Amino acid sequence: MSGLSALTLLSFQGKVAKALINSPLYKPISQRAKDTMKETAESAGIDWEGEKVRVRGLRRDWEEAVLAETKSRSTSPSLYYYPDYYNKPFHTYTLGNLEFDAAFEQRLASAAVGVRNYPQYGAGGEEYFRSTYFDAIDRVGDYESSAVNLAVDFGCGTGMSTEDLKRAFPAAEVVGVDLSPHMVVVGRELVSEEVTLRNMPMESTDFEDESVDVVSIQLVFHELTLEASRKVLKEARRILKPEGRLCVMEMDGKSPGFKKLRANPFLFSIIGSTEPHLEEYFDQVDAGFSDLIEEAGFANLTFETATSRHFCAVASGKLGGLKEYEVRDNRDFEMMGRLDQHMKTMSKSTSDPSPITTFKLTKRIPSPPSTVLKACLDGWRVNNFNLPLLPPMITNAGDDSGVGFEILRLPPGLRERITEVKCDGGDLSVVYEVVNPGWWAAFPVSFHQGRMLMTDDGQGRTDFAWEVDYIPLPFAEMYVELMTQVIVQKAFQSVVAASTPASDSDI
Ligand SMILES: C[S@@+](CC[C@H](N)C(=O)[O-])C[C@H]1O[C@@H](n2cnc3c(N)ncnc32)[C@H](O)[C@@H]1O
């Protein structure tokens, strides 16, 4: 494909992705994303609801605490003012970081991501993930941990990263700062007395010039615009001693995992819909991250791989005089990727020997199998299962039974084909598959097959089952699970509704 046509396709897909985000599908997808996160945490024994209730119960006067915190803020932005980029629905919370639910659930959500990414560590996945950051800082290695007197955690949330910082620098005074009063007041109930959390913007803190030994920024830049990142790095340089260290951990757009995600704007926009600035972060901040560090006045920067998808960056020194800016890049994603793959294989072989994920929905329908079959075939051939998606192109009409019927969804170019329609006594079935799965078809699986099974219960009713088998590509497990569950569920409901007599309808 020529550069121009590839670009045209990218922007077209990007627009369609945005339309999808604004479509009725978005709500069930984001709700499903939240439910999946909860289920993932619970599968590792984390009691999501119980813990949320416990945290909420730690005080009664949350609203008053937030108000008092906001009023006492000594630095700009002043009372009730938040920058535009901050007033966004991060992580599908309507008020983003300025919401109690976001703060009550912050640690739970992080734990769920840890379980998902490092299943072999179960509920300890998050702890392992966080340890990779400090291991990477250690590999850079050119600092004396005991010489650190004051360490500041920028964008501390409810203080998990602040406590990690305290563990890394036990002799230091450790302070977390966050712009969300909700995060700070909730965090104060959760952290030990050894750390302090303060409500202020990273862009303008009240630390004195050259007073801080370490500024650590974990998983925050992807929530910022380029403009905000510039200001934050400048502020870090202002408060750091000349020999102080800036340490950053973030998603690495240059890692193979995120490169694949970014190569598909359709998929990327959907994933990025819970992170309003993710696209800008990847496009601008990561691409020129070392330039931003130089622009802020640091004299040198070292990149290390933290995980196969996250970098650790350590910057220090002050530019000036005849000093030249120096960048060392020690990233080795291949090595880390092998490690992660190894861990994945381990977890598969111990807990789940099959790479295939199966999703199944069932319902008894008060109509004979032939009626349900007609509704299934009409879904393919006539009404697109009433999905709020663009009508697909029919590329093959198939034979009278429906076998060979094929559609093309444009964009993203996904082809679906009916491969079998069977009558076995009174029981009927339809088998279909995705012919061209993969990253470019925005359906990152290596295999996808669905079966619609209609079993006669002998009393004029049908036990209807819709089963889907799929093998997600690496790094896309959650997305594939979400899309499959939401879309198949909608299509399933459409078939059930179409084949249920109006008088019996209960869905
Ligand atoms: C994804 S959380 C990361 C929290 C924590 N560093 C961790 O690793 O668990 C990002 C945090 O950055 C905070 N944040 C974003 N912009 C900020 C700003 N301009 N000043 C201070 N905090 C900010 C948000 O309120 C949020 O709590």
The ligand as an SDF file (V2000), in Angstrom:
LIG
                    3D

 27 29  0  0  0  0  0  0  0  0999 V2000
   -2.7380    6.7310   36.6010 C   0  0  0  0  0  0  0  0  0  0  0  0
   -2.6450    7.6100   38.1030 S   0  0  0  0  0  0  0  0  0  0  0  0
   -1.0870    7.0670   38.7090 C   0  0  0  0  0  0  0  0  0  0  0  0
   -1.0280    7.1050   40.1940 C   0  0  0  0  0  0  0  0  0  0  0  0
    0.2560    6.6140   40.8160 C   0  0  0  0  0  0  0  0  0  0  0  0
    1.4190    7.2950   40.3430 N   0  0  0  0  0  0  0  0  0  0  0  0
    0.4340    5.1380   40.6340 C   0  0  0  0  0  0  0  0  0  0  0  0
    1.3760    4.7380   39.9720 O   0  0  0  0  0  0  0  0  0  0  0  0
   -0.3770    4.3870   41.1880 O   0  0  0  0  0  0  0  0  0  0  0  0
   -2.2930    9.2790   37.5950 C   0  0  0  0  0  0  0  0  0  0  0  0
   -2.4660   10.2880   38.6910 C   0  0  0  0  0  0  0  0  0  0  0  0
   -1.8970   11.5150   38.2480 O   0  0  0  0  0  0  0  0  0  0  0  0
   -2.6740   12.5650   38.7680 C   0  0  0  0  0  0  0  0  0  0  0  0
   -2.4670   13.7830   37.9880 N   0  0  0  0  0  0  0  0  0  0  0  0
   -2.7590   13.9850   36.6770 C   0  0  0  0  0  0  0  0  0  0  0  0
   -2.4480   15.2360   36.3220 N   0  0  0  0  0  0  0  0  0  0  0  0
   -1.9340   15.8440   37.4200 C   0  0  0  0  0  0  0  0  0  0  0  0
   -1.4030   17.1350   37.6850 C   0  0  0  0  0  0  0  0  0  0  0  0
   -1.3490   18.0580   36.7390 N   0  0  0  0  0  0  0  0  0  0  0  0
   -0.9210   17.3900   38.9200 N   0  0  0  0  0  0  0  0  0  0  0  0
   -0.9570   16.4490   39.8900 C   0  0  0  0  0  0  0  0  0  0  0  0
   -1.4730   15.2180   39.7100 N   0  0  0  0  0  0  0  0  0  0  0  0
   -1.9410   14.9170   38.4850 C   0  0  0  0  0  0  0  0  0  0  0  0
   -4.0930   12.0360   38.6790 C   0  0  0  0  0  0  0  0  0  0  0  0
   -4.9610   12.7390   39.5650 O   0  0  0  0  0  0  0  0  0  0  0  0
   -3.9080   10.5680   39.0510 C   0  0  0  0  0  0  0  0  0  0  0  0
   -4.1130   10.3530   40.4180 O   0  0  0  0  0  0  0  0  0  0  0  0
  1  2  1  0
  2  3  1  0
  2 10  1  0
  3  4  1  0
  4  5  1  0
  5  6  1  0
  5  7  1  0
  7  8  2  0
  7  9  1  0
 10 11  1  0
 11 12  1  0
 11 26  1  0
 12 13  1  0
 13 14  1  0
 13 24  1  0
 14 15  1  0
 14 23  1  0
 15 16  2  0
 16 17  1  0
 17 18  1  0
 17 23  2  0
 18 19  1  0
 18 20  2  0
 20 21  1  0
 21 22  2  0
 22 23  1  0
 24 25  1  0
 24 26  1  0
 26 27  1  0
M  CHG  2   2   1   9  -1
M  END
$$$$
